[in-house]
């Protein structure tokens, strides 16, 4: 299936009935936007301890522990399938609750943020609220490492330059997702995203959660914010039980790979 949340797009395999062995080379081939299908992340649905288990791959073939928008898309698919309005999903990030938020919107609890240096993780002990990197960014873990820069004008930042430099900064041994965030008001942020292993994306759920947490920790906003991304708007609410993310989802199509394409992957 092809799905997207605010233009953050995914290929999704439903492997609950039949196992699918995803290799890095397969993920790269399917993720190619000219020779494959194209995606920001590939997600695989399997049976799990809860209603389903989700595994995520970046377009470079690397694994990702969390993908918020893909989780919302899959949650909507499973709720439509079962007629339920809430789910218990498992991921490498941990157990995630999902629910129907009404009006076609889907909410997922992305869990508690990881605020200590060794949880993000960073290379050495330091204050995660003020990293020793030009631009004074904030480090946050949301299953994935994040590096958030607060800027005066998010549109003016050259993400194709800043993104890869910050992604590969030695302070982040597992690389990092990168956000540039402009505070519009006490409950409103404009944000743009560079995802590790992917590049510039129209949206990112875990990045939105990390940015909302970073802004609240710095006293720039409250704990409930609207985040405007290149692909649309998400609502983030950092509550006592975790960081809730709410937004729209789209199931674009369902399809089958041809034998010729599958043979080309071997």
N, C-alpha and C positions, 0 to 999 in steps of 0.2 A: 504494500500500500504506500501511496505518497500522501503525506500530511504536512501541514505547516501551522505554526502559531506565530502570527504577525510576520510572516515571511521567513521565519527561522524554520527551514524545511528539513524533512526527514523521509527516509525510506524505512518502512516498518515491516519486519517479518513476523508473522504469527506462527510460531514454532511450538505451540502447545500440543498439537497432534503428531507432528513429525519433526524430529531434531534437525537443525540446520547448523552445519559446521562453518562458521564465518572465520575466514583467515584475513590477515591484514591486506594481502593482495586482492582478495575478493572485495573487501570494503573499499579499497582504493579504486578498483575498476568500476564498481557500481556508482561510486561517488563522483566519477568524472562527468562533468556536465556536457561534454560533447560525445564521448564514446560510451557512456553509461546512462544512468538516470540523473544523477546529481543530487547531493544532499549536504547539509551542514553536519548532521549526525545520522548514523544508522542505528536503529533500535530493534532488538529481538525480544519478543514476548514468549516466555516459557512458563510452565507450571511452577508454582512456588509455594512457600509456606502460607502466603496470603491468597488473594484472588489471582495474582499473577506475579511473575518475576520479570524485571526489565534489565537488559544489558545494552550498553551504549558504546558505539564506536565513532571516532572522529573521521573526517574524510581522508586523513593521512593513514588510516588503519589503526591508530592507537586507541586504547580503551579510555573511556570517560566514566567516572563513577556516578555522575549525575547529569541530567539534562531536563531542566524544568519544563520547557515548552513541549518536548516530546512526551514527557510524563503526562502532561495535561491532555495532549492529543490522544494518547493511548487510553487514558482514563475515560475520556468521552466515548471512544469507540467501544470499550468494555461495558460502560454504563448503558449505552444504546443497545448493545447485544443482550444484556441481562435484564434490562428494565429497572436496574437499581439506581439509587441516587447517591451512593457512597461506596468506596472501595478501600481495601487494604492492599497496597502494592509493596513489593520488596525490590531493593536495588543494592548495588555495592555501597551506596551512600547510607543505607539503612532502610527501615520501614517508613513508608510514606502514606499518609491518608489523602484521599481525593474525594471530592464531592461536587455535585451539581450545584452551581451558584445561582441558577435561574437566568432567564433571559439569554440562553444560549452560551453562557459563560461557565467555565470549569475552574475549580480551585484545587490546588495541591498544597499540602503542608510539606515544605522542603526540609523540615527539621531545624534543630538549633544551629546557629552559626558557630563556627570554630574560630575562636578569637585568640588563642595562644599560639605563639610562634611555631611550636612543634606540631600543632594540629593542622596548620594551613596547608603544607608545611613550608617553613623557611629554613635557610641553611644554618642559621645560628640564632641564639637568643637575642631578641630585640623587642622594642615596643611596636606592636602591629598597627597602632594608630598613627605612627609617624615613621615611615620607612626612610632609611638613608639613601634615597634615590631622588635625583632631580625631579622636582614637582611635588615632593612631599606626599606620596600616595599612601593609601591605607591597604593593609593586607587582611583578607577575610577568607576563611574556608567555608564552602557550602557543598562539601563533597568533592569539589574542584577548588584549586587555589585561584584567588582573584587579587588583582592589583587595581585599585580605584584612584584615579586622579580627579580632583575637583578643580574645574577650570571656569574662567569667565564666559567663554563661548565655545560650546562643544562642537559647533559647526566649523570653527576655524582650525581645529586640530587636525594635523595630517596623520590619520590613524595608520596609514600604510607605512609610515616611518616610525612612529612611536610604538605601535603594536608589536612588531617583531623584536624591537630592542628590549621592551619591557618583558615580553614573553620569555626571552632567553636570558634575562638578568641572572647572574650567579646567585642572588639571594633566593631564587626559586628553583630548587633542585629538580622539581617535576614540571618545570615551565609554569606559565600562568595565563589565565584569561585577563584581558585588559579592558578597563572601562574609562571613558572620559565623561564626567558628569557635571552638569551646570545646574546650580540651584535656582529654580524659577520662583519658588515660594516655600513657605514652611511645610507644605504637603505636596510639593510638585518639583519633579526633577526631569531635565532633558538629558538623555544618555545615549552614547554610541559605544559600539562593542567591537573588540578584536578577540576572537576565540582561538585558544591554542590548538594547533593542529588543523585549523580551518582558515582563519583570516578574518576579514571584515564580514560581519553578519548583520542582517536587518533587525535581529532581536536575539536576546538570550535570557532565559528564565533565571538560571543560577546567578548570572551577572547582575540581573535586576535585584535579586534578593541581596546579594553582597553589597551592592551600591546603597540600597536602602538601609542596611545595617550600618555601613560605614558612615553615612550621613547622619544617622541618629546618634551614633557614638560620638561624633564630633560636635553634636549640638546644632547641626545645620538644619535639621528637619525634625518632625515628630517621628513616631514609629510606624505610622500609616501614611503611605505616599502614593501618588500617581507618578508613573515613570513613562515618559514619551520616548519611544525608540524610533529608529528609522522606519520600522514596519508597522507601528501602531502603539497602543497603550496597554500597559499592565498595571494592576493595582497590587501593591505589596503591603502586608500588615505583619509586623514583627510582634507576635503575641507571646504569652507565657509558655505556650506549648510548641512554639516554633515559628518559622517564617512562612506565612501563607501568601500564595501568589494566585491571582485571579485574572483571567482573560479569555479571549475567544480562541477557537480552534477550527481548523478546516481539514476535512478528509477529501483530498483532491480526486484520487482514483484508486482502483484496485486492479492489479494486472498480474501477468505471468511472464517470466523470462523465457525467451526462445531457447531451444536446445543449442543453437549455434552460439548464442552469447554465453551460455553456461560452459560450453566446451572451450571457449576462448579463455576462460578463467583458470583452466587446468594446465 
